[in-house]
């Protein structure tokens, strides 16, 4: 069995005790021969000798080979050698350091989603009167483009009925932009045109769904619109974003007011989230 040196008795302590004992022996010899107490010069010589021998301890043999084979040495004589103990402790420290560096790091799962509007899809928004009790205010946007067409993508996130399902508890940055466009149609009912042109609030809501019966409002942004009769069309966009702590299986979605004038252009209306910690 390999005899490992005690953690309480390092090589340096053993060397110093040996040198201290040798110093007193030499001091007594010096007093007996010369009758003078030259202990100071003697200790200085011993310190110089110890320093040189300490360096020789690490250079006397190939230190790399010793470190690699330190676990194979089973000699009790070597285990009692202070120089061997210094090398043994050094080898263990270097081996431990190398082991930590070689420890494989677990890959960080990328969690991100960017959904874009799809003008080709009809009925992107939920009806104004939704029988579901978990709807919130406004009209929910149900249909987003999630495939890798254009700029949309999903990484480790699932999309269900317009809702992003959070896969892991953490902090997420959530963002959304909605594009409102009003085009005047010559065949449109004049009363409806007048109603749309009247100043009104355009609102965007971002909700979170949990085990709680009602959706929880995370963000909302609004602006007042008033389109001129002389304008061919009116354009407004609303953007908002923020950091929120979400739990696994939470779901987030976007609702808007005035869904009849929402333009689901892929570069103008979008919704996304990504984990930041």
C-alpha positions as CSV (number, residue, x, y, z in Angstrom):
1,X,0.0,0.0,0.0
2,X,1.1,3.5,-0.8
3,X,2.0,5.5,2.3
4,X,0.7,9.1,1.9
5,X,2.3,11.9,4.0
6,X,0.2,13.4,6.7
7,X,-1.5,16.6,5.9
8,X,-0.3,18.0,9.2
9,X,3.4,17.3,8.5
10,X,4.5,18.8,5.3
11,X,7.9,18.5,3.7
12,X,8.9,22.0,4.6
13,X,8.2,21.4,8.3
14,X,10.2,18.2,8.4
15,X,13.2,19.9,6.7
16,X,13.1,22.8,9.1
17,X,13.1,20.4,12.2
18,X,16.0,18.5,10.8
19,X,18.0,21.7,10.1
20,X,17.1,23.0,13.6
21,X,18.4,19.9,15.3
22,X,21.5,19.9,13.1
23,X,22.1,23.6,14.0
24,X,22.1,22.9,17.7
25,X,24.5,20.0,17.3
26,X,26.9,22.0,15.2
27,X,26.6,24.9,17.7
28,X,27.7,22.7,20.6
29,X,30.6,21.4,18.5
30,X,31.6,24.9,17.6
31,X,31.5,26.0,21.3
32,X,33.6,23.0,22.3
33,X,36.3,23.6,19.7
34,X,36.5,27.4,19.6
35,X,34.7,28.5,22.7
36,X,32.9,31.1,20.7
37,X,29.1,31.4,20.0
38,X,29.1,31.8,16.2
39,X,25.5,30.6,15.9
40,X,24.4,33.5,13.7
41,X,26.8,32.8,11.0
42,X,26.1,29.1,11.3
43,X,22.4,29.6,10.8
44,X,23.0,31.8,7.8
45,X,25.1,29.1,6.2
46,X,22.4,26.5,7.0
47,X,19.7,28.7,5.4
48,X,21.8,29.1,2.2
49,X,22.4,25.3,2.1
50,X,18.7,24.6,2.7
51,X,17.7,27.0,-0.1
52,X,20.1,25.3,-2.6
53,X,19.0,21.9,-1.5
54,X,15.3,22.9,-1.9
55,X,15.9,23.9,-5.5
56,X,17.9,20.7,-6.1
57,X,14.9,18.8,-4.7
58,X,12.9,19.9,-7.7
59,X,15.7,19.6,-10.3
60,X,17.6,16.5,-9.1
61,X,15.4,14.3,-11.3
62,X,12.9,14.9,-14.0
63,X,10.0,16.4,-12.2
64,X,7.5,15.7,-15.0
65,X,8.2,11.9,-14.8
66,X,7.9,12.0,-11.0
67,X,4.5,13.7,-11.1
68,X,3.2,11.2,-13.7
69,X,4.4,8.2,-11.7
70,X,3.9,9.5,-8.1
71,X,1.0,7.1,-7.5
72,X,3.2,4.2,-8.4
73,X,5.9,4.8,-5.8
74,X,5.4,2.6,-2.8
75,X,8.8,2.8,-1.1
76,X,8.6,3.6,2.6
77,X,12.0,5.2,2.5
78,X,10.8,7.6,-0.1
79,X,7.6,8.3,1.8
80,X,9.8,9.5,4.7
81,X,12.0,11.6,2.5
82,X,11.1,15.4,2.9
83,X,12.2,16.1,-0.7
84,X,9.9,13.3,-1.9
85,X,7.0,14.7,0.1
86,X,7.4,18.1,-1.5
87,X,7.3,16.5,-4.9
88,X,4.3,14.4,-3.9
89,X,2.2,17.4,-2.8
90,X,3.2,19.4,-5.9
91,X,2.2,16.5,-8.1
92,X,-1.2,16.1,-6.5
93,X,-1.9,19.9,-6.8
94,X,-1.0,19.9,-10.5
95,X,-3.0,16.8,-11.2
96,X,-6.1,18.2,-9.4
97,X,-5.7,21.5,-11.4
98,X,-5.5,19.6,-14.7
99,X,-8.5,17.5,-13.8
100,X,-10.6,20.6,-13.2
101,X,-9.6,22.1,-16.5
102,X,-10.5,18.9,-18.4
103,X,-13.9,18.6,-16.7
104,X,-16.5,18.8,-19.6
105,X,-18.9,21.7,-19.3
106,X,-22.5,21.0,-19.8
107,X,-23.8,22.8,-22.9
108,X,-26.2,25.7,-22.3
109,X,-29.5,25.2,-24.0
110,X,-30.5,28.1,-26.2
111,X,-34.0,29.2,-25.5
112,X,-35.4,31.8,-27.9
113,X,-38.3,32.5,-30.2
114,X,-39.1,35.1,-32.8
115,X,-42.6,34.9,-34.5
116,X,-43.6,37.1,-37.4
117,X,-46.9,38.1,-38.8
118,X,-48.3,36.2,-41.8
119,X,-50.4,38.3,-44.1
120,X,-51.4,35.2,-46.1
121,X,-53.2,33.7,-43.1
122,X,-56.8,34.7,-42.6
123,X,-58.4,34.9,-39.2
124,X,-55.1,35.6,-37.4
125,X,-57.0,37.2,-34.5
126,X,-59.5,35.7,-32.2
127,X,-63.1,36.9,-32.4
128,X,-64.2,40.0,-30.5
129,X,-66.4,37.9,-28.3
130,X,-64.4,34.9,-27.1
131,X,-66.3,32.3,-25.0
132,X,-63.0,31.4,-23.3
133,X,-62.7,32.9,-19.8
134,X,-58.9,33.0,-20.1
135,X,-58.8,35.6,-22.9
136,X,-57.9,38.9,-21.3
137,X,-58.6,42.3,-22.9
138,X,-58.5,42.8,-26.7
139,X,-58.3,40.3,-29.5
140,X,-55.7,37.6,-29.2
141,X,-53.3,37.0,-32.1
142,X,-53.6,33.3,-32.7
143,X,-51.7,32.7,-35.9
144,X,-48.0,33.5,-36.1
145,X,-45.4,32.4,-38.6
146,X,-43.1,30.1,-36.6
147,X,-41.3,28.1,-39.4
148,X,-37.9,29.2,-40.6
149,X,-39.4,31.3,-43.3
150,X,-37.9,34.8,-43.3
151,X,-36.9,35.8,-39.8
152,X,-39.0,33.6,-37.7
153,X,-37.6,30.7,-35.6
154,X,-38.2,28.6,-32.5
155,X,-35.4,27.2,-30.3
156,X,-36.4,24.9,-27.5
157,X,-39.8,26.7,-27.3
158,X,-43.2,25.4,-28.3
159,X,-46.0,27.4,-29.9
160,X,-49.6,26.5,-29.1
161,X,-52.6,28.5,-30.4
162,X,-50.6,31.7,-30.6
163,X,-49.0,31.1,-27.1
164,X,-45.3,30.6,-26.4
165,X,-44.8,27.8,-23.9
166,X,-41.9,28.5,-21.5
167,X,-39.7,25.3,-21.2
168,X,-37.5,26.4,-18.2
169,X,-37.9,28.6,-15.2
170,X,-35.8,31.8,-15.5
171,X,-35.6,35.4,-16.6
172,X,-36.8,36.2,-20.1
173,X,-36.8,39.3,-22.3
174,X,-40.2,39.5,-24.0
175,X,-41.0,41.9,-26.9
176,X,-43.7,42.6,-29.3
177,X,-44.6,45.0,-32.1
178,X,-48.0,45.5,-33.8
179,X,-48.6,47.4,-37.0
180,X,-51.9,49.2,-37.5
181,X,-52.8,50.3,-41.1
182,X,-56.0,52.0,-42.2
183,X,-56.7,52.0,-45.9
184,X,-59.7,54.0,-47.2
185,X,-61.9,52.0,-49.6
186,X,-64.1,53.9,-51.9
187,X,-66.8,51.3,-51.6
188,X,-66.6,51.4,-47.8
189,X,-69.6,52.5,-45.8
190,X,-69.2,56.2,-45.1
191,X,-70.4,55.7,-41.5
192,X,-67.8,53.1,-40.9
193,X,-65.1,55.3,-42.4
194,X,-66.1,58.1,-40.1
195,X,-66.0,55.9,-37.1
196,X,-62.5,54.6,-37.9
197,X,-61.2,58.1,-38.6
198,X,-62.4,59.3,-35.2
199,X,-59.6,59.6,-32.6
200,X,-59.2,56.3,-30.8
201,X,-56.7,54.4,-28.7
202,X,-54.6,51.6,-30.3
203,X,-53.5,49.2,-27.6
204,X,-51.2,46.2,-27.5
205,X,-51.3,43.8,-24.5
206,X,-48.8,41.1,-23.5
207,X,-50.3,38.5,-21.2
208,X,-49.0,35.5,-19.2
209,X,-51.0,32.4,-18.6
210,X,-50.4,30.3,-15.4
211,X,-52.4,28.1,-13.2
212,X,-54.3,31.2,-12.1
213,X,-57.8,31.3,-13.6
214,X,-57.3,34.7,-15.4
215,X,-54.4,35.8,-17.6
216,X,-51.9,38.1,-16.0
217,X,-51.1,41.3,-17.8
218,X,-47.3,41.8,-18.2
219,X,-47.2,44.9,-20.4
220,X,-49.4,47.2,-22.4
221,X,-48.7,50.1,-24.6
222,X,-51.2,52.6,-26.3
223,X,-51.3,55.6,-28.5
224,X,-54.1,57.7,-29.9
225,X,-54.7,57.8,-33.6
226,X,-56.4,60.3,-35.8
227,X,-56.2,59.9,-39.6
228,X,-56.9,62.8,-41.9
229,X,-59.6,62.5,-44.5
230,X,-57.0,63.6,-47.1
231,X,-54.6,60.7,-46.3
232,X,-54.7,57.6,-48.5
233,X,-54.0,55.5,-45.5
234,X,-52.7,55.8,-41.9
235,X,-49.9,53.9,-40.3
236,X,-49.1,53.4,-36.6
237,X,-46.9,50.9,-34.8
238,X,-46.6,50.0,-31.2
239,X,-43.5,48.3,-29.7
240,X,-42.8,47.2,-26.1
241,X,-40.4,44.9,-24.3
242,X,-39.3,44.0,-20.8
243,X,-37.6,41.4,-18.6
244,X,-39.9,39.0,-16.6
245,X,-39.4,36.0,-14.4
246,X,-41.3,33.1,-15.9
247,X,-41.9,29.5,-14.7
248,X,-41.9,26.3,-16.6
249,X,-45.1,25.8,-18.5
250,X,-46.1,29.4,-18.3
251,X,-47.5,30.7,-21.6
252,X,-47.3,34.2,-23.1
253,X,-49.4,35.8,-25.9
254,X,-50.3,39.1,-27.5
255,X,-53.7,40.8,-27.7
256,X,-54.6,44.0,-29.5
257,X,-57.4,46.4,-29.8
258,X,-59.0,47.3,-33.2
259,X,-58.1,44.0,-34.7
260,X,-59.8,45.0,-38.0
261,X,-56.9,47.4,-38.8
262,X,-54.0,45.3,-37.7
263,X,-51.5,44.6,-40.5
264,X,-49.8,41.2,-40.1
265,X,-46.9,42.1,-42.3
266,X,-43.9,39.9,-41.3
267,X,-41.4,42.8,-40.9
268,X,-43.9,45.0,-39.0
269,X,-45.8,42.8,-36.7
270,X,-43.8,40.3,-34.6
271,X,-43.5,38.7,-31.2
272,X,-40.7,36.9,-29.4
273,X,-38.8,36.0,-26.2
274,X,-35.4,34.7,-25.2
275,X,-34.0,33.5,-21.9
276,X,-31.3,35.7,-20.3
277,X,-30.6,33.9,-17.1
